Amino acid sequence: MALAAFSSGCQLLRSLCKTVPVTYMGCQQQRNAVKLRRRYPPPIPSLRGKPHRVKTSHYVYVLEADSMHDPKPKLQVILTEDVPRIGSRGDIVAVDRSMARNRLLGKNVAVYASPENIKEFALEKQEREMEGSQLLTPTALKTIEYLKKSRLTLRIRSVPIWDVLPKEAVIHAFDKHLGVVVADHALELPEEPITDYGTYTVKVTVNKLETVPIEMDVKRYINKGQMKRLAAKAAKAPRESAVLD
């Protein structure tokens, strides 16, 4: 058994001492560190004493840490084009190194976030703001198309009695029912306060550039049990009318 443990320890050392392929990012070399611990440490000899005989069990090691498998820090890059689900041109994003190499840098849609590149894109952004030629991002365009096809339903309880529908309730309904986070300054309610149930038109401004009108239905709150009973009653009504005819 001791011989098997010795051979397993030697195999572990050989596998760890093999040359690991080095990945270069620029001119910096990647270095890995391995931390081992003896499972059965040899006894320490006394002062001026004779050293103890090393046994095969003393060559059994336990792997405690390996930096090659530690999470690597993310790489910051600047997007030179609009990339879906990542960002727009000029955004500084932190992504995994594999994604940065294969999907962004390899396809020439991003550059390293060096001080020179950061300064260059900052100047470009300032010039664009001075000219007033701001563009809607792909995410903003998708949000606008989604809002144009959507209809908001807001159900309010009759107790406690409400006089005017608060703006916070509409913002909460956008987040809960449509999954869109609307800022307070981007939401515009009708000029007359909403004081009763009905259909109203609210306006949402996206990126301070385009305003989208959305129909909003303010209805009385009905719990799930009442909704099931009403649905069953509505399904049963046509059958009764058909029997009477």
C-alpha positions, 0 to 999 in steps of 0.5 A, spaced: 500 500 500 505 504 501 508 503 494 502 505 491 501 511 495 509 513 493 507 511 485 501 516 486 505 521 489 510 521 484 505 521 478 502 527 481 509 531 481 510 529 474 503 531 472 504 538 476 511 539 473 509 538 466 510 544 461 504 548 461 502 552 455 503 559 456 498 564 453 501 571 452 496 577 453 501 583 450 508 582 453 506 579 459 507 572 461 502 568 465 505 564 471 502 559 475 503 557 482 502 550 485 501 549 493 503 542 496 502 539 502 505 532 505 500 528 508 505 524 512 510 529 514 517 526 516 519 527 523 524 533 525 531 530 528 533 533 534 539 537 535 546 534 533 542 528 532 542 523 526 536 524 521 531 519 520 530 515 515 525 517 509 519 512 508 515 512 502 509 515 505 513 521 506 512 522 498 505 522 498 503 529 497 496 533 497 494 538 492 492 544 496 492 550 491 493 551 484 493 558 481 491 555 474 484 554 476 483 560 480 478 565 476 482 570 472 481 577 472 476 580 467 479 584 461 477 591 460 476 593 452 473 599 449 467 597 444 468 600 437 461 598 434 455 596 437 455 589 440 448 586 442 447 584 449 454 587 451 454 595 449 455 600 444 460 604 441 465 607 446 463 603 452 468 601 456 466 594 458 469 588 463 469 581 459 472 574 460 479 574 457 476 568 452 470 572 450 475 579 449 480 575 444 475 571 440 469 575 440 471 582 440 478 583 439 479 578 434 473 581 430 475 588 430 469 590 434 473 592 440 480 595 442 484 595 449 482 600 454 489 603 454 490 610 456 490 613 449 484 609 447 480 611 453 482 619 451 481 618 444 474 615 445 472 620 450 474 626 445 469 623 440 464 622 445 465 630 447 464 632 440 458 628 439 455 631 445 457 638 442 454 637 435 448 634 438 448 628 434 446 622 439 444 616 436 439 611 439 443 604 441 440 597 439 438 596 446 434 602 446 431 601 439 428 594 441 425 597 447 422 602 443 419 597 439 417 593 445 413 598 448 409 600 441 406 593 441 405 593 449 399 595 453 399 596 460 394 594 465 394 596 472 389 593 477 388 597 484 384 595 490 378 599 492 380 599 499 384 603 501 380 609 498 384 612 493 383 619 490 389 620 485 393 615 482 400 616 484 406 616 479 410 611 483 404 606 482 405 606 474 412 605 475 412 599 479 407 596 474 411 597 468 417 594 472 412 588 474 408 587 468 412 589 462 419 588 465 421 595 463 425 600 468 422 607 467 425 613 471 421 618 474 423 623 469 422 619 463 414 618 465 409 623 463 402 622 465 396 625 462 395 632 464 388 631 468 390 627 474 387 619 474 382 619 479 377 613 476 378 607 473 378 607 465 383 607 459 389 612 459 395 614 455 401 615 458 408 617 455 415 614 456 421 617 453 427 613 451 434 616 452 431 623 452 430 622 444 424 619 443 417 619 446 413 612 446 405 613 447 402 607 451 395 605 453 394 604 460 388 600 463 386 602 470 382 596 473 379 594 479 383 589 483 381 582 483 384 576 486 385 569 483 379 566 486 375 571 483 378 571 476 377 563 476 370 564 478 369 570 472 372 566 467 368 559 469 362 564 468 363 567 462 365 560 459 358 557 461 354 563 459 354 561 451 353 554 453 346 556 456 344 561 451 345 555 446 341 551 450 335 556 450 335 557 443 
